[in-house]
Amino acid sequence: MKVLVVKMSSLGDVIHTLPALSDAVSMKDDVRFDWVVEEAFAAIPEQHPSVEEVIPVGIRRWTRKPTGWEGIRDAFRFVRQLRRRDYDLIIDAQGLIKSAVVSGFARGKVAGLDGESAREPMSQRFYHETVSVARSEHAVTRVRQLFAGTLGYEVPPGNPDYGLGGAQCSLGEATGRIMLLHGTTWESKHWPRACWRDLARQLTETGYEVVLTSGNARERERAEFIVRDLPEARLLPQMPLADVMREMSLCDGVVSVDSGLGHLAVAMDIPVIGIYGASNANLTGMYGGRVITLATRHLPCAPCLRKECQFLSLPNRTTIFPPCYEQITPQRVASTLIGVLTR
């Protein structure tokens, strides 16, 4: 049975889809997958053993700036590639109108979430078959239930299998290296840079090597501040996602805010300490057997799900902002991580 998966972005959402493929091949011997994904994230489905072909799409590139005839030609080439074979089933695992339209270009029956379950209810109008999944479930569980409903099996019990651990992680040998993933999208999801620097100092003083990544100029500036004058801390050069995965596989552990790379570390079966404030870890948090989530508990507004913190900085509070990180101190993060690594 040949199935096309349409889950194009973002990085965390793409990673959340991987366990559903592992479920499917464990329950149905004959199922194999192709996958439509944004070109920047193609390295992720390429690593899953059940994906035979990755079909990259450049919607983000086409929409961020005028592309002229070159972009139009790219779009036509993509559609031709998408339609060159028939599929037994097409699963829109994203639940957006744009993903439903892309699914409709492919040749085969299209399935997706119903209007009560999808992020954009109008997407159900493009499907031949729909599945109802509770919005209160974690994103990983929702996709696993979508695949189970369309392919006709029960979701297997146990922790999710992302299909990346065996292919990417080192052979279990301690390297003494910790990766700090400080970059994220929303302002409200950023742990204060002073906290990151203090954490890096504590880890290097304990004997660990600390490495940081950066994806843009702003992240690079923050990373340079964090590693400044810390001989055992360094900033990695900007690199493709596949190379980030290789660097990550050399690490004993990872500390991350709510970011796509944090979800990737969990999927690679690396011990992760996840730092959560504005976003809801119960619905979209890092999900796996080797992650410890440190989430805000002391403020009634958290998780606010807002891109900008609406909490006013008051004179009688600490200098930590956003204030939902007041109780997630560098000392707490360091002791939690070291406790995991020294068990």
Beta strands, then each sheet from edge to edge (+ up, - down):
strand 1: 2-6
strand 2: 32-38
strand 3: 51-57
strand 4: 89-92
strand 5: 110-113
strand 6: 129-131
strand 7: 177-181
strand 8: 209-212
strand 9: 233-235
strand 10: 253-257
strand 11: 272-276
strand 12: 291-295
sheet 1: 3+ 2+ 1+ 4+ 5+ 6+
sheet 2: 9+ 8+ 7+ 10+ 11+ 12+
end
